[in-house]
Amino acid sequence: MNRHVSDTLLGVKDIEQQPKRRGMRFTLNGALWSLQALFGFFFAGSGFGKVLLYDGALYAAAPRAVAWYAAVPQPLIVFIGVCEVLGGVGVILPAMARVKPKVTPLAAAGLTLTMILAAGFHIIRDEYALVPANLLLGGVSAFVMVGRWKLRPIAPAILSTSRALMSFAVLGAVVLLTFVPTWYTMTNVPF
């Protein structure tokens, strides 16, 4: 507590207790939510781009934009994309809705494993420039996994109308901010 000393009319010092100021403060829970939102949107968008490669024409053109696509079969790229989309959504929604919130650290674990495997793949192909991004994404996913599993778990609760509406709003934001631009770019912009 902060103390404030003032003189009264009689010359007696009066000590007042002032409450602590509430401002922006860094908390582990706040950091976890920020990372969940940021990286959840990132993985959902990145994964959706890979899911769109189910189209043979897009898959044929994709190696001009991303060289490693040529070394991976089309079904595997689409599978990786589905895993990233589900992982990105799974990092956010179960915790937000508080319905099965233990899915959130499991989704983060899946994304961590995906990034470890991607780093190994790029090392084998001598694509060392791509490895730091894989390690960063995997490290953040691992941090979210540990944070939501052990450090700041989210307790399950009955789904309320407000949390359901907020979850639908987040799903809408994922679609509008990641899926639509990714779809438009991949279908209208030549590689």
Salt bridges, closest charged atoms under 4 A:
GLU84 OE1 - LYS50 NZ 3.10
GLU127 OE1 - HIS122 ND1 2.61
GLU127 OE2 - ARG125 NH2 2.84
